[in-house]
Amino acid sequence: MIQRVQSIFLFVLGACMILSLLFTSWQKINATTSEQITLNAFYLTHVKNGEVISSKPVYYIAILAIVSALVAFYSITRFKNRLLQIKLGALNSLLMAGVLGLHLYISRDAETLFAEPQYGSYSMGLYLPIAAMICNILANRFIRRDENLVRSADRMR
């Protein structure tokens, strides 16, 4: 039953979480002092005049994103146990909320690294987990719809 709609949403969810590892999620650039702060799933990097001033590892974001993708791919294979799929969807929601929360917390903390009043800009690495959360909501909706259909068919017998 891999061809079900919820399987497609779960696959897109996993792909979004894997792709979020490859893209930058937040960046702040000061053109006058040629400073740049970049956040991705692995590092928060502060660069000035082409040389790295500091590089803080934030691997826990990448770990949460990878676990979320693995849970989504595992959930695809559990198509016969819809209640387990619903539980895995709830777990995945918590993992993705953790990824988003950590991205936002670290980016807000990094805003203070240089005293420019302008704010940094969010990019694809932050928007992909948001798209994954939407896919998770849709997948859970279709899983529940299938479960309700099976339960109503069992009552008819």
C-alpha positions, 0 to 999 in steps of 0.5 A: 500500500505504498501508493496511498496518499499519506505515503506520498506525504510521508515521503515528501516529509522525509525528503524535506527534512533531509534537504533542510540539512543541505540549505542555510536556514538563517543569514545576517550580512553587514555589508559595511564591515563585511561581516556575515553570520550563517546558521545551518543544521550543523554550524553557526558560523561568524565570518569577518573579512573572509576569515572565520571568527567563530564556528559553533557546532549545533549538531543537535538540529541535524540529529533531530532532522535526521531522526524525523526523516527516519521516523517518516520513512519507517512510518511509510512501511507500517501501513498495516498498523494505522494506529502506530502510524498516527503515534509516529506522526505525533512523535514526528510533529514533536521532532519537527517542532524541536528543529524549528524551535532550535533554529529560531532560538539560535538565530535570535541568540545570534542576532546579538553578535554584531550590533547592526539594527537590521535583522537577519533573513531566513531562508530555505533551511527553515522553510523546508521543516515548515513544509514538512510539518504541513505534509505531516498534518496532511498525512495524519489526516489521511491515515485517520480517514483510512482508520475511520473507514476500516472501523465503519466497515467492521461495524457493518459486518 
